[in-house]
């Protein structure tokens, strides 16, 4: 039985062949973990589908399948989505373990802090998307002009819509980290952000319009947290700059 790939120490030298062997082993772990979690998700796919159907009105929770194989293929696709989400901590850890030896210990702690912050923001975005954004957007869409349309919701289309919206809102919630990274690189400053606050609000509105969401309700509900996160980013940048300014003085 082969062992799990060993993480190299900081600055530890290895040959190209050893790096390729480590990369291959980590890819096997990643693929294996996604396969296992996808199988587990498929075993419980009925619960996963019920969970994804909750934002729908009660009369629309049995979705339309237009082909003989569609119930099976949709169940497989949803199970793979769920498997990737469940295996993401293992995937990220394997990727980080491969690149970590090239990062000095001080920077490693900062990166781990950013990963923790990104995970927390992603979880918050997922919760916001599932419990606030999706129910209201779906209610608007399924009741729009129902005097002229009979609304039959196709299974594959609905689950693609849900995954796309949830993924989009998770990415939106990473805005403070993106701004913080630009500030750390010297591309932006808190002063620039404060001076161009109106322009920032306009840019976030344009991004919200470009995100998945075919109706004004979805777009508006995506826009509100983006404005709040942009405002929070300004203050995060301000306190980050203050801390960076104090650090050299502390060393002296």
Residue pairs with C-beta under 8 A, 6 or more apart in sequence:
2 25
4 25
4 29
5 22
5 25
5 26
5 29
5 94
5 97
6 22
7 97
7 100
7 101
8 14
8 22
8 101
9 101
10 100
10 101
10 103
10 104
10 105
10 108
11 101
12 101
14 22
22 98
23 98
26 94
26 95
26 97
26 98
29 90
29 94
30 87
30 90
30 91
30 94
30 95
33 87
33 90
33 91
34 80
34 83
34 84
34 87
34 91
35 83
36 83
36 87
37 82
37 83
37 84
37 86
37 87
38 79
38 80
38 82
38 83
38 84
39 79
39 83
40 83
40 86
41 48
41 78
41 79
41 80
41 82
41 83
41 86
42 75
42 76
42 79
45 75
45 78
45 79
45 82
48 78
48 79
48 82
49 75
49 78
52 78
52 159
52 162
53 61
53 63
55 130
55 134
55 135
55 138
55 162
56 138
56 142
56 153
56 158
57 138
57 139
57 142
57 143
60 142
60 151
60 153
63 153
63 154
63 155
63 158
64 152
64 153
64 154
64 155
65 71
65 74
65 154
65 155
66 154
70 155
70 156
71 155
73 156
74 155
74 156
74 159
77 156
77 159
78 159
81 159
81 163
84 91
92 115
96 111
96 115
100 108
103 111
114 177
117 177
118 174
118 177
121 173
121 174
121 176
121 177
122 170
122 173
122 174
124 173
125 169
125 170
125 171
125 172
125 173
125 174
125 225
126 166
126 169
126 170
128 169
128 173
128 225
129 165
129 166
129 168
129 169
129 170
130 166
132 221
133 165
133 169
133 218
133 221
133 222
134 162
134 165
134 166
136 217
136 221
137 165
137 213
137 215
137 217
137 218
137 221
140 215
140 217
140 218
141 214
141 215
141 217
142 151
142 153
144 215
161 212
164 212
165 212
165 213
165 218
168 211
168 212
168 213
168 222
169 222
169 225
172 207
172 211
172 222
172 225
172 226
172 229
173 225
173 229
175 204
175 226
175 229
175 230
175 233
176 229
176 232
176 233
176 236
179 188
179 193
179 230
179 233
179 234
179 236
179 237
180 233
180 236
180 237
180 240
182 188
183 189
183 190
183 237
183 240
183 241
184 240
188 237
189 237
189 241
190 234
190 235
190 237
190 238
190 240
190 241
193 200
193 233
193 234
193 237
194 234
197 234
200 230
201 227
201 230
204 223
204 226
204 227
204 230
205 223
205 226
207 226
208 219
208 222
208 223
208 226
209 219
211 219
211 222
212 218
213 219
213 222
